[in-house]
Amino acid sequence: MGNELTRRSFLQGALATTAGAATLGLLGSCAPASGSDAANAVDPHESSSGATEATDWLGEEPDVGEPQETVECEVLVIGAGSGGMVATMTALEMGFKTITLEKTGAASMVRDDIGGIGTKLQQAENNVPDAAACLHYLTMYAANDIDQRLVKIWLEESAEAVDWYADLLERRAVGKLLFEGGYSADFSDPTAHPKFPTGHSPVWNDPDRTSTTVWPEYVKELGGDIRYQTSFVKFEHDDHAVTAAIAKEEDGRVIRFAASKGIILATGGYQHNIDMLRALQPQTLASMPAGYASAGLTAGDGIKACLWMGCAFDETHACMVFDRTGMYPDETPLTCTEGLGWPELKKQVRFGSQAWLKVNLNGERFANESAPYDYIVHAAAYQPEHCWCTIWDANYLEHMKQFETVGCARHYPYPNGAPSDGKYETLPDTISEWEQAGFVQKADTLEELAQKLNIPPDAFARTVERYNELARAGHDDDFYKEPYRLIALDEPPYYGLRTCSRLLCTLDGIHVDTSLRPVDAQGKPFEGLHLVGDVSGGFFAHSYPNLFTGLASGRTMTFARHAVRAIAGETL
C-alpha cells in the first residue's frame, strides 16, 4: 500500500506543478525573453511553484567539444523512421546529395496504414471522403487547439503522397498498396461515430522484405548515405539560421554535418522519455502499467534541441493511448510491471479495442464501449484503479464481424478485400495462449468469471443481465451504443480480461509554419530547418482521431515530401 500511495502521490504532484506552468505558457513557448519582458520571464526549467522536478527534463544544451570532422551534403535528414525515410527517398529522387542520420542500427519500418484524401485508389471505388467534413471534424476533435493551415496541407497533398507510395511499391516490385474501403462514413446516424475511409495499407510480396529492408536498399541505389549508430545532439545556429547539426558516432567521435540546402528533423516524439512524460503528461502514466515508468527510457532529442534554440512548444501536451494492455486478474496499473501488450508491440491485445462490454472493478458498466481507442481509457480515469474488465462470450468471432471496426483494431478483412491488421483466423489460438499464461479468464457462468476477475459476482451478473436486456430491445438506454454493436452476451463459455492503457505516441511538438520550419513564440521561423512527424506540433491536440485510419502516418509521409519541396524552393 505504501508503494501505491507513493507513486499516485508523485503523479498527482507532478500534474499539479506542471499544470500551472503549461497553463501560463511557460512550457509552451520556452523561448528567450527580450526587452522589458526579460525581467518578468519565468525560467522554463521551473514550475509555477518554484519546484524543479517537473521541468528538469529539458536540461542545458550539452557541450560535446569541438567536432573532429565536418561532413557536407545538400540535404541532411535526421531520423530514419517513417518521415525520415520518405524524406530521404524524396530528396534523392529530386537529385539532392542526401545524408541520413539514425541513432539505432537500422531504419524503422514505415507504418502500415497510410491515410489520404482523394487518392487514385479511393477514386477508383468512388469513395473519397469530403475534405470539408474532414477539416471540421478534426478541428472539433481538437477543440480548434491546432493550426488549421497544417491540416489543409494534409488534405490537399496527401493524395499525391499516397499515390507516390503506391507507385513506388509497384515500380520496385515489392508489393502493392490497397485501399481499406468498402464502407462509407455515415453522418446521419446520431448514435454512431463517423468513420473516415482514409486508410491504405501495403501488402508485401515477401513478408521478410518489407520497408525495413527495401527502403534502405532503394536509398543505396539512389546514392544516399545512411549513417547508423550516429546520434543527433544539437543544432549549430546563428540566431534564427540553422547552419549545421552536431552528432556523435558510436565510438564517441563528434561530427558536424553541414547541409547547404536544408535539414529535415524527423526524430519522433517523446513517448520513450519517462522524465518528459512525468513532467508533461503524468495523467497518461497514471493509467499505464507501472513497469513503463521504471524502464529507464529516453527520447525526445529533437524536441529538446529545438527548445534549446528558442523554438515554441505546443502548450497542450497530449498523446495517443491504446486500450490494449492485458493484466493479471489481481493487478492494477499501479502494480502491473509486464502486462500483456507491454512492452512488446507484437503482443498487444488488438481485440481489446472491439466494442465488447466493459465493466469497472465494481462490476459496473460505466461508458459507451463503442468509441475511439482512448475514450475508454479516459473514462476509466474516473473509475477504481484506472482500469476495467473486457468481457466477451463464445460467439466473439461473429460479433467481431458485426462490430465492423477500422484501423489497427480490425481483425476481419475489409468489404473490398483489403486485409486487416489483426489475425482473425488464428485469434482463438492466441486467446488460448493468453488464457494459459494467466491473463484471459474463462468460465461457464458469469459468477465464476467474476470470481476469477476478482470483481463482485452479484453486481457483475446484474450488469450483464441489464446489458442483455438492452441488446434484445435493440436500444441502449444507458449509454446509447449503436444498435449493431449492442450484442447480448448469452453463449458460454464467457471470457474476461483486466485491461488498462498502452502508450503509442505523443502528439505535441514544436510549432511550425506552413513550410514546416520551426518558429519561436512570435512566429519567427528558423531558416534551414524543417520538422516532420511527431517532433512537430500544431496538428493534433488532446487526442488522436483514430477513426481517420492512417492519419498520423499519412501526415508524416505527406509532410516529409512537403518539406523536401520547400527545400527545393517550390511555391507552397
Steps between C-alpha positions, in 0.01 A plus 500: 500500500787733575643467149161563342451818698849616419459460126150643491606796711800558278289503186248736654776727620663507158166582342444786741840659441489451125144622453578848624799535273324365194194717555712813514682401183835458674555157351317601186734774386836407652631797302752753625343819632610837372467866594277588791357148507832356605474617858164330543585181312476173691771242451347215294693257721285597796135435567262766621563388857875542466559125503746364246393133487228554240714665232856377554450275199618781273841559655772710346622474143791252519859599435656219300818684407633585158393274211774272367364525146261695280294304250322695227187418304205678346222348709545350845222281640509421872313181584434195280141430602186550296554870437876485467504217248230659282686833513826325411353316203323814378813715527709243315239468226519879458877477456621635835817362657344363818632361827273339760591461868351219709594437861406131490640225282219484245232703326161493669204351315265729315164462673253275319193723494546811288211747500415724207219696337425473126742221409476306176395190693218691671387650172492155343245395762318835492564529874682828560437662840375857489784740580275753671351232727851382585621848590195573712524166684874530568454857620215404729687195630787726606274781627676707231818483706691448175630688198240435231749600233698185578192283470436660160844384385401142574159540339645647180825301463436160658362350178826573320700345783290183512503467119879540501525227762272267303700558183827443682385164633406384151806644327724327750296178460487454876123508546193710449293752689136423575225740603324399822157567360163356429319706764387860515505766769149533635425837656125441508503249787508702824596192702822427309842660473565580132762290323734653246621262226851644477722198562734333250718203594786327318490129424855372461598231251749360750412540870871502582566788262299799617585866538769427759713339231377621161508874574867502611580299187323760286684783678831329429412457130422870479839586650379589847707460815336376823728543802382248759599513868537875460314696766383854438598734787413860413490765231762757411319826434550871464191651658215373275722346234581131553839433345584141595416202721737355757495124548696225674609176344499172690869538589440845646635704209319832462404582140368827359254446215452807281213498250508771233131466407336408828455262792192283563444395861293182535593367843148427624336585830591431862288195582820325606626783721371425846619830647307701242190287552517543876528875463263563210254209504475343846132424439608273215734301721229459765301266274798304370692206644740608774779313324504758222594776743798303627640393164767771480386613155645808328399686184371841398843606372365704211243687709760591760750618236235733360411634843867574573495729195185680619229329295139497622346180638133395495337602826249216488705191581321200358551144384328201347435202726359161409250302709712189458708402801376182664581446867486209739166489685654623825686794343432870448707751301679588826620142549529375141862472388474288183148491370384317190554758229791677669780546424498286185276640227454157348309392809260791514141396558359644177159350556469701822393791280187313394166623632475230769323559828745668740450526875690664785643312796162531673346295219313800360472629145619863487517624137407440138754242387463589132742788460855588394770300675592739778147600601465204736842580647390855577170379642682249721693785662177561694474135606677298771870447421473650149427166334212279387406145402429412137227235464403275206331165444534190280357681194775760494617424145156572358465806721827638367369479144193697602701764688658609167797674665765684299871570530745282689224352720332331205530122479265420212587592137348820364190479280710577192748221578781701661661300782459593865779560747377238747515126440138386498561134417758442772333710772353198685849352531634833621227535763574146615866594545401807702274281712779252569729788591252612766377820338168407338245343735244247376191364679170326436302744715510874553543456875803278451651747251454785748676301770793434267519870413475598869191716451166472692301207348153632587561848360663358188211259437252787531706708257504224237128436548427867443732512199332198344154652554609814317650293219183300450295818499734649240554828684765598753308718747807524724779624270348497148736256330415440134244218465722296267770490765263431790516120508383275784756288685309178555708218356743332743785469551554860605835678484647795685824696512610778733614781275680834515668730251814483289679806366539525123644845440505859618313756292643831617807645333679811382299774330559516125386724215353380171852434366547280809772727637506521881399839636549689823222632723454801271474281188843585362636197311837334538641484149671188368300254711173315433313270742311185401286260703446495877789735571277771350182633658188693413320213326350304791378597844354310796475170312551325167186460284563136418182461293708672231694184422866575433469872567819525709712307252330678214589836649859390556545374144324799346701746707827322418442564130374851573823578689718386210299713258547796733875439496488483119343845495166394359214743563289352778 
